[in-house]
């Protein structure tokens, strides 16, 4: 007996043989992928939703094969037991391949096949590597191809992961809405093109942030339905080779039951095997959300600019000292970080677009790049919104007197008074204010254009910020 036989097992594939650690549940094909692809440092184990999704799909396929009499009960039970343990995250440390890989996801598919096979063998009371009893390809991958398994699992992983995303978008919108109620009666000056515009309330401004985020909850939810159309059962190129009639629907029915997600068969499995359009559209919705978050973050930076020499209409909660040289300086680090996350999501979207275009003929081999970038975008946005809400938005305060001072001294106020003064008189007052530096209110009083009582009535928040 060889000295290392107690700690190693010999496995063989198309290209030859290799010693595999007996502690490993993955096998020779996974080991080859680990040796070949040392690229991003992002391991499959860091993407638990994708591992769970792969296990769900393998379980569904085994159930379908068993119903068609192709896989006996003993092997089926072993596969289902192994898949269930993986779904429960008991074996995440066995998925060590790089997320970026050649082969259209074959390495990921073989990783899950080999881990399920070896967990299943132990369940059957056998040693790892005894593939003649439960084979990664013959049994675990029966009636399947990477080309229908991987796309299906990627879609499922996104649907699983987006639950956290939608929760954080909703909570962030709620936080802005709470602030809008708190700031409802604070009059301020709106600005267009960074120039003085017309009166509004700080509450209206914050409500607009909530409203725009709520739109994205609906958009992402609706767009994600595109991901429920899958090519499972199409195998290699969508023709369903190596399956029995009815297998695909049986597998999809089992997947729907295990995930509580209503998957449907694509209308054209050949088209669905190569088209990445659903991912492109979904990524675009993430980009849209990222752009909105960055715009909001930049608005808050502008509104809090100061504290002495800027707008300073709101106060962002101080989170850390802002300078190694300027004493007392505190920077808007949370909004700055949100914008950086948004820029990365935009970069991910470009990579997804390029990968989607790069498919040739009946397959897109670049899907692993699509998968990692969409999942990374969801993670970044989810974390950014949680940080934004808990470390910034919830603790924002308003400088109501500063808001009113800026409004009273702004030329924008004359627009609100235009219906009462008339356009010619209002224009004259605005010009005088611009030249003299005096306030609109003082000039109106000096020229007896309106009484104090009239001004007090006109300048009420509800009259200044909505139709008469």
C-alpha positions in Angstrom: 0.0 0.0 0.0 1.3 3.4 -1.0 2.4 5.7 2.0 -0.1 8.3 1.0 -3.1 6.0 0.4 -4.7 6.8 3.7 -4.8 10.6 3.0 -5.2 10.5 -0.8 -7.4 8.8 -3.4 -6.6 8.3 -7.0 -9.2 9.7 -9.5 -9.1 9.5 -13.3 -10.7 11.5 -16.0 -10.3 12.2 -19.8 -6.8 13.7 -19.3 -5.3 11.2 -16.9 -5.1 10.5 -13.2 -4.6 12.7 -10.1 -4.2 12.3 -6.4 -7.1 14.0 -4.5 -7.1 14.6 -0.7 -9.5 12.2 1.1 -10.7 15.1 3.1 -12.1 16.7 -0.1 -15.6 16.1 -1.4 -14.7 17.6 -4.8 -12.9 15.4 -7.3 -10.4 15.5 -10.1 -12.3 17.9 -12.5 -12.7 20.4 -9.7 -9.1 20.1 -8.8 -8.1 20.8 -12.4 -10.2 23.9 -12.4 -8.6 25.1 -9.2 -5.2 24.6 -10.8 -6.1 26.3 -14.0 -8.1 29.3 -12.9 -6.3 31.5 -10.3 -7.8 34.8 -11.5 -10.1 36.9 -9.4 -9.6 35.5 -5.9 -13.4 35.2 -5.8 -14.2 31.6 -4.9 -17.6 29.9 -5.5 -17.8 29.4 -1.8 -18.2 33.2 -1.4 -21.5 33.0 -3.4 -23.7 30.7 -1.2 -26.8 31.5 -3.2 -25.2 30.1 -6.4 -24.1 27.0 -4.5 -27.7 26.6 -3.1 -29.1 27.2 -6.6 -26.9 24.5 -8.2 -28.0 22.0 -5.5 -31.7 22.9 -6.0 -31.3 22.2 -9.7 -29.5 18.9 -9.2 -32.2 17.8 -6.8 -34.9 18.7 -9.3 -33.2 16.8 -12.0 -32.6 13.7 -9.9 -36.3 13.7 -9.0 -37.3 13.9 -12.7 -34.9 11.1 -13.6 -36.3 8.9 -10.8 -39.9 9.6 -11.9 -39.0 8.4 -15.4 -37.4 5.3 -14.1 -33.8 6.2 -15.1 -32.4 6.6 -11.6 -33.1 4.1 -8.9 -34.4 5.0 -5.5 -31.1 4.3 -3.7 -29.1 6.7 -5.9 -31.9 9.2 -6.0 -32.1 9.3 -2.2 -28.4 9.7 -1.9 -28.4 12.7 -4.3 -31.4 14.4 -2.7 -29.8 14.0 0.8 -26.5 15.5 -0.4 -28.3 18.3 -2.2 -30.3 19.1 0.9 -27.2 19.3 3.0 -25.6 21.7 0.5 -28.7 23.8 0.4 -28.3 24.0 4.2 -24.8 25.4 3.7 -23.0 22.4 5.3 -20.4 22.1 2.5 -19.7 25.6 1.2 -16.0 25.1 1.9 -15.9 22.4 -0.8 -16.5 25.0 -3.6 -13.0 26.5 -4.1 -13.0 27.2 -7.8 -12.6 30.7 -9.2 -15.9 32.4 -10.2 -14.2 33.4 -13.5 -13.5 30.3 -15.5 -13.4 29.1 -19.0 -15.9 26.4 -20.2 -19.2 28.2 -19.8 -19.6 27.1 -16.2 -18.5 23.5 -16.7 -16.2 23.8 -13.7 -19.0 24.9 -11.4 -21.2 22.2 -12.7 -18.6 19.5 -12.1 -17.8 20.9 -8.7 -21.4 20.4 -7.6 -21.6 17.0 -9.3 -18.5 15.7 -7.6 -19.4 17.1 -4.1 -22.9 15.6 -4.4 -21.5 12.3 -5.5 -19.1 12.0 -2.6 -21.6 13.1 0.0 -24.0 10.7 -1.5 -21.5 7.8 -1.4 -20.9 8.5 2.3 -24.7 8.4 2.8 -24.7 5.0 1.1 -22.0 3.8 3.5 -19.3 3.9 0.8 -15.9 5.7 0.5 -15.4 8.9 -1.4 -14.3 8.2 -5.0 -16.2 5.0 -5.5 -17.9 6.4 -8.5 -18.9 3.1 -9.9 -21.6 3.2 -7.3 -22.6 6.9 -7.7 -21.0 8.7 -10.6 -20.7 12.5 -10.9 -21.5 12.4 -14.6 -23.5 9.3 -15.2 -25.8 9.7 -12.2 -25.6 13.2 -10.7 -25.5 14.8 -14.1 -28.0 12.4 -15.8 -30.1 14.1 -18.5 -28.2 17.3 -18.0 -25.6 19.6 -19.5 -23.7 22.5 -18.0 -25.4 24.5 -20.7 -28.9 24.2 -19.1 -27.8 23.6 -15.5 -25.6 26.6 -15.1 -27.9 29.2 -16.7 -30.8 27.9 -14.6 -28.8 28.0 -11.4 -27.5 31.5 -12.1 -31.0 32.8 -12.6 -32.2 31.1 -9.4 -29.2 32.5 -7.4 -30.1 36.0 -8.5 -33.7 35.5 -7.5 -32.6 34.2 -4.1 -30.2 37.0 -3.5 -32.4 39.9 -4.6 -34.7 39.4 -1.6 -32.1 41.1 0.6 -31.7 43.8 -2.0 -35.4 44.6 -2.2 -35.6 44.6 1.6 -32.8 47.2 1.8 -34.3 49.4 -1.0 -37.7 49.4 0.9 -36.1 50.2 4.2 -34.1 53.1 2.7 -37.1 54.5 1.1 -39.0 54.3 4.4 -36.1 56.2 6.1 -36.3 59.0 3.6 -40.1 59.1 4.0 -39.8 59.4 7.8 -37.4 62.3 7.3 -39.9 63.9 4.8 -42.5 63.9 7.6 -40.1 65.3 10.1 -39.0 68.1 7.6 -42.5 68.7 6.3 -42.8 72.4 7.4 -39.3 73.5 6.8 -39.3 76.0 3.9 -36.2 76.2 1.7 -35.1 77.2 -1.7 -35.1 74.6 -4.5 -32.3 74.8 -7.1 -32.2 74.0 -10.8 -28.9 73.9 -12.6 -27.3 74.7 -9.3 -29.0 78.1 -9.4 -31.7 79.6 -7.1 -35.1 78.4 -8.2 -38.4 78.5 -6.2 -39.6 77.7 -2.7 -40.2 74.1 -1.6 -40.0 72.2 1.7 -37.2 70.1 2.8 -39.9 67.4 3.4 -40.8 67.5 -0.3 -37.1 67.0 -1.2 -36.7 64.0 1.0 -40.0 62.5 -0.1 -38.8 62.7 -3.7 -35.8 60.5 -2.7 -38.3 57.9 -1.2 -40.5 58.0 -4.3 -37.7 57.4 -6.7 -36.4 54.4 -4.7 -39.9 52.9 -4.5 -40.1 53.0 -8.3 -37.0 50.7 -8.4 -38.6 48.2 -6.1 -41.3 47.7 -8.6 -39.0 47.8 -11.6 -36.5 45.2 -10.2 -39.4 42.9 -9.1 -41.0 43.1 -12.5 -37.7 42.7 -14.4 -36.8 39.7 -12.3 -39.7 37.7 -13.8 -37.6 37.5 -17.0 -35.3 35.2 -15.0 -38.0 32.7 -14.4 -37.9 31.6 -18.0 -35.3 28.8 -18.1 -33.8 26.3 -20.5 -33.7 23.4 -18.1 -34.2 20.2 -20.1 -32.6 21.6 -23.2 -29.2 20.1 -22.3 -26.3 20.9 -24.7 -27.8 23.3 -27.2 -31.5 23.3 -26.5 -32.5 20.2 -28.5 -32.9 18.1 -25.3 -30.5 15.4 -26.4 -29.9 12.6 -23.9 -33.3 13.2 -22.2 -36.6 11.4 -22.4 -39.8 13.1 -23.5 -41.3 15.0 -20.6 -38.2 15.2 -18.5 -37.8 18.9 -18.8 -41.2 19.7 -17.4 -40.8 17.2 -14.6 -37.5 18.8 -13.6 -39.0 22.3 -13.7 -42.0 21.2 -11.7 -39.7 19.8 -9.0 -37.6 23.0 -9.0 -40.7 25.1 -8.6 -41.8 23.0 -5.7 -38.4 23.1 -3.9 -37.9 26.9 -4.3 -41.5 28.3 -4.3 -40.6 30.2 -7.5 -42.8 29.8 -10.6 -40.3 28.8 -13.3 -41.4 28.2 -16.9 -39.9 26.6 -19.9 -38.5 28.9 -22.5 -40.5 29.1 -25.7 -37.4 28.2 -27.7 -34.8 26.2 -25.9 -32.2 26.7 -28.6 -32.5 30.4 -28.4 -32.6 30.4 -24.6 -29.3 28.4 -24.4 -27.3 31.2 -26.0 -29.2 34.4 -25.3 -28.2 36.5 -22.3 -30.8 39.2 -22.8 -32.6 38.7 -19.5 -29.3 39.3 -17.6 -28.6 42.5 -19.6 -32.0 43.9 -18.8 -31.7 42.9 -15.1 -28.3 44.4 -14.8 -29.6 47.6 -16.3 -32.1 47.9 -13.5 -29.3 47.5 -11.0 -27.4 50.2 -12.8 -30.5 52.4 -12.7 -30.7 51.9 -8.9 -27.0 52.7 -8.6 -27.3 55.9 -10.5 -30.2 57.0 -8.3 -28.3 56.2 -5.1 -25.3 58.2 -6.3 -27.4 61.2 -7.3 -29.1 61.2 -3.9 -25.7 60.8 -2.2 -24.3 63.8 -4.1 -27.5 65.9 -3.3 -26.9 65.2 0.4 -23.3 66.2 0.1 -24.3 69.5 -1.5 -27.1 70.2 1.0 -24.7 69.6 3.9 -21.8 71.5 2.4 -20.1 73.7 4.9 -20.5 73.8 7.8 -19.8 77.5 7.8 -19.1 78.4 4.1 -21.6 76.3 2.2 -25.3 75.6 2.0 -25.4 73.8 5.3 -29.2 73.2 5.1 -28.8 69.7 6.6 -26.3 68.0 9.0 -25.0 64.6 8.2 -24.1 62.5 11.2 -20.3 62.7 11.8 -18.8 59.2 11.4 -15.0 59.8 11.6 -12.4 62.6 11.6 -12.1 63.9 8.1 -8.5 65.0 7.8 -5.0 64.1 8.9 -4.0 67.8 8.7 -7.1 70.0 9.2 -8.3 69.9 12.8 -12.1 69.7 13.2 -12.8 68.7 9.6 -15.5 66.0 9.2 -16.2 64.7 5.7 -19.4 63.1 4.2 -17.7 59.7 4.0 -20.9 57.6 3.9 -22.4 59.3 0.8 -18.9 59.2 -0.8 -18.7 55.5 -0.3 -22.2 55.0 -1.7 -21.2 56.8 -4.9 -18.1 54.6 -5.2 -20.2 51.5 -4.9 -22.5 52.9 -7.6 -19.6 53.4 -10.0 -18.5 49.8 -9.5 -22.0 48.6 -10.4 -21.8 50.7 -13.6 -18.5 49.0 -14.4 -20.0 45.6 -13.7 -22.9 46.4 -16.0 -20.4 47.2 -18.8 -18.6 43.9 -18.3 -22.0 42.1 -18.4 -22.9 43.8 -21.6 -19.6 42.8 -23.3 -20.0 39.2 -22.1 -23.5 39.0 -23.3 -22.4 40.1 -26.8 -19.5 37.7 -26.9 -21.6 34.5 -27.2 -21.1 32.6 -30.4 -23.6 30.4 -32.2 -25.5 28.1 -29.8 -23.7 29.0 -26.5 -22.4 31.9 -24.5 -19.2 30.8 -22.8 -18.8 34.1 -20.9 -21.7 33.5 -18.6 -19.5 33.0 -15.5 -18.5 36.7 -15.8 -22.1 37.7 -16.1 -23.0 35.6 -13.0 -20.2 37.0 -10.8 -20.8 40.6 -11.8 -24.6 40.5 -11.2 -24.2 38.8 -7.9 -21.5 41.3 -6.9 -23.7 44.2 -7.9 -26.5 43.0 -5.8 -24.1 42.6 -2.8 -22.6 46.1 -3.3 -26.0 47.8 -3.6 -27.4 45.8 -0.6 -24.5 46.7 1.6 -24.3 50.3 0.4 -28.0 50.9 1.1 -27.8 49.4 4.6 -24.8 51.6 5.4 -26.5 54.7 3.9 -29.6 54.2 6.0 -28.1 53.2 9.3 -25.1 55.4 9.3 -26.4 58.5 7.5 -30.1 59.0 6.6 -31.6 57.9 9.9 -29.6 60.6 11.8 -29.8 63.5 9.4 -30.9 66.8 11.0 -32.1 70.0 9.5 -30.9 73.6 9.9 -34.3 75.2 9.5 -33.2 78.7 10.2 -30.4 78.4 7.6 -33.0 77.1 5.1 -35.2 80.1 5.7 -32.4 82.7 5.6 -31.2 81.4 2.2 -34.8 81.5 0.9 -35.5 85.0 2.2 -32.3 86.4 0.7 -32.8 84.6 -2.6 -34.0 86.0 -5.9 -36.0 82.8 -6.3 -38.5 84.0 -3.8 -39.8 86.6 -6.3 -41.2 83.8 -8.4 -43.6 82.8 -5.6 -44.6 86.5 -5.3 -45.1 87.0 -9.0 -48.9 86.3 -8.9 -49.3 89.0 -6.3 -46.9 91.6 -7.6 -47.3 91.1 -11.4 -44.5 90.2 -13.7 -43.2 93.7 -14.4 -43.1 94.7 -10.7 -41.6 91.4 -9.7 -38.8 91.7 -12.4 -38.0 95.2 -11.2 -37.7 94.1 -7.6 -35.5 91.1 -8.6 -33.2 93.4 -10.5 -32.9 95.9 -7.6 -32.2 93.0 -5.2 -29.5 91.7 -7.5 -27.8 95.1 -7.8 -28.2 96.3 -4.2 -27.7 93.0 -2.4 -30.8 93.7 -0.4 -33.4 91.0 0.2 -36.6 90.7 -1.8 -38.7 91.0 1.3 -37.1 94.2 2.4 -37.5 95.8 -1.0 -41.1 94.9 -1.2 -41.7 96.4 2.3 -39.7 99.6 1.4 -41.8 100.1 -1.7 -45.1 99.3 0.0 -45.9 96.7 -2.7 -47.3 94.3 -0.1 -48.1 94.6 3.7 -46.5 92.5 6.4 -49.8 90.8 6.9 -50.0 90.0 3.2 -46.5 88.7 3.1 -47.1 86.5 6.2 -50.1 85.0 4.5 -48.4 84.5 1.1 -45.3 83.0 2.6 -47.0 80.1 4.5 -45.4 76.8 3.5 -48.6 75.2 2.1 -49.2 78.3 -0.1 -45.6 78.5 -1.3 -45.1 74.9 -2.2 -48.3 73.7 -4.0 -50.9 74.9 -6.4 -53.2 77.7 -5.2 
